[in-house]
Amino acid sequence: MIDPGAVKAKIAEFLELPAERLDDSAPLAGLVQESFLLVQLLLELEEEFDVRLVQEDLKDVRTVGELVHQIVTHEIDG
């Protein structure tokens, strides 16, 4: 099982932000100004936590909490 705190820590590390700035309600658009960086972040999270996300999984993701939820719930089994 993926620890939501570990996902937040990885996001904070990638964005070079203090983890405490990553409130669940923080909008991703405010943290990641360029869409390329968001894609890069998603790829890093997929690799780090062994998950696979498709566009459909991400279409309604707007906040840090929603992204963490998607990562935690899309873990690949064995």
C-alpha positions as a Markdown table, in Angstrom:
| # | Residue | x | y | z |
|---|---|---|---|---|
| 1 | Met | 0.0 | 0.0 | 0.0 |
| 2 | Ile | 1.3 | 3.4 | -1.0 |
| 3 | Asp | 1.7 | 5.9 | 1.9 |
| 4 | Pro | -0.1 | 9.2 | 1.0 |
| 5 | Gly | 2.6 | 11.1 | 3.0 |
| 6 | Ala | 5.3 | 9.6 | 0.8 |
| 7 | Val | 3.5 | 10.8 | -2.3 |
| 8 | Lys | 3.3 | 14.3 | -0.9 |
| 9 | Ala | 7.0 | 14.2 | 0.1 |
| 10 | Lys | 7.9 | 13.2 | -3.5 |
| 11 | Ile | 5.8 | 16.0 | -5.0 |
| 12 | Ala | 7.4 | 18.5 | -2.6 |
| 13 | Glu | 10.9 | 17.2 | -3.5 |
| 14 | Phe | 10.1 | 17.5 | -7.2 |
| 15 | Leu | 8.7 | 21.0 | -6.9 |
| 16 | Glu | 11.5 | 22.0 | -4.5 |
| 17 | Leu | 8.9 | 23.2 | -2.0 |
| 18 | Pro | 8.5 | 22.6 | 1.8 |
| 19 | Ala | 6.1 | 19.7 | 2.3 |
| 20 | Glu | 4.0 | 21.8 | 4.6 |
| 21 | Arg | 3.0 | 24.0 | 1.6 |
| 22 | Leu | 1.3 | 20.9 | 0.0 |
| 23 | Asp | -2.1 | 21.1 | 1.6 |
| 24 | Asp | -4.6 | 18.7 | 0.1 |
| 25 | Ser | -6.6 | 21.6 | -1.3 |
| 26 | Ala | -3.6 | 23.3 | -2.9 |
| 27 | Pro | -4.4 | 23.7 | -6.6 |
| 28 | Leu | -1.9 | 22.0 | -8.9 |
| 29 | Ala | -2.1 | 24.8 | -11.4 |
| 30 | Gly | -0.7 | 27.2 | -8.7 |
| 31 | Leu | 2.2 | 24.9 | -7.9 |
| 32 | Val | 3.1 | 23.8 | -11.5 |
| 33 | Gln | 3.0 | 26.7 | -13.9 |
| 34 | Glu | 4.0 | 24.7 | -17.0 |
| 35 | Ser | 2.1 | 21.7 | -18.3 |
| 36 | Phe | 5.4 | 20.1 | -19.3 |
| 37 | Leu | 6.5 | 20.1 | -15.6 |
| 38 | Leu | 3.2 | 18.5 | -14.6 |
| 39 | Val | 3.7 | 15.7 | -17.1 |
| 40 | Gln | 7.3 | 15.2 | -15.8 |
| 41 | Leu | 6.0 | 15.1 | -12.2 |
| 42 | Leu | 3.4 | 12.5 | -13.2 |
| 43 | Leu | 6.0 | 10.4 | -14.8 |
| 44 | Glu | 8.2 | 10.6 | -11.7 |
| 45 | Leu | 5.4 | 9.6 | -9.5 |
| 46 | Glu | 4.4 | 6.7 | -11.7 |
| 47 | Glu | 8.0 | 5.4 | -11.6 |
| 48 | Glu | 8.6 | 6.0 | -7.9 |
| 49 | Phe | 5.3 | 4.3 | -6.8 |
| 50 | Asp | 4.9 | 1.8 | -9.5 |
| 51 | Val | 1.6 | 3.1 | -10.7 |
| 52 | Arg | 0.1 | 3.6 | -14.2 |
| 53 | Leu | -2.3 | 6.5 | -14.8 |
| 54 | Val | -4.2 | 7.2 | -18.0 |
| 55 | Gln | -5.7 | 10.5 | -19.1 |
| 56 | Glu | -9.1 | 9.4 | -17.9 |
| 57 | Asp | -7.7 | 9.0 | -14.4 |
| 58 | Leu | -6.4 | 12.6 | -14.4 |
| 59 | Lys | -9.1 | 14.5 | -16.2 |
| 60 | Asp | -10.7 | 15.8 | -13.0 |
| 61 | Val | -7.6 | 16.1 | -10.9 |
| 62 | Arg | -7.2 | 19.7 | -9.8 |
| 63 | Thr | -5.6 | 19.6 | -6.3 |
| 64 | Val | -2.7 | 17.9 | -4.5 |
| 65 | Gly | -5.1 | 15.8 | -2.6 |
| 66 | Glu | -6.8 | 14.5 | -5.7 |
| 67 | Leu | -3.5 | 13.7 | -7.3 |
| 68 | Val | -2.3 | 11.8 | -4.2 |
| 69 | His | -5.6 | 9.9 | -4.2 |
| 70 | Gln | -5.1 | 8.8 | -7.8 |
| 71 | Ile | -1.5 | 7.6 | -7.1 |
| 72 | Val | -2.6 | 5.7 | -4.0 |
| 73 | Thr | -5.5 | 4.0 | -5.7 |
| 74 | His | -3.7 | 3.0 | -8.9 |
| 75 | Glu | -0.9 | 0.8 | -7.4 |
| 76 | Ile | 0.0 | -2.0 | -9.8 |
| 77 | Asp | -0.4 | -5.4 | -8.2 |
| 78 | Gly | 2.7 | -7.6 | -8.1 |
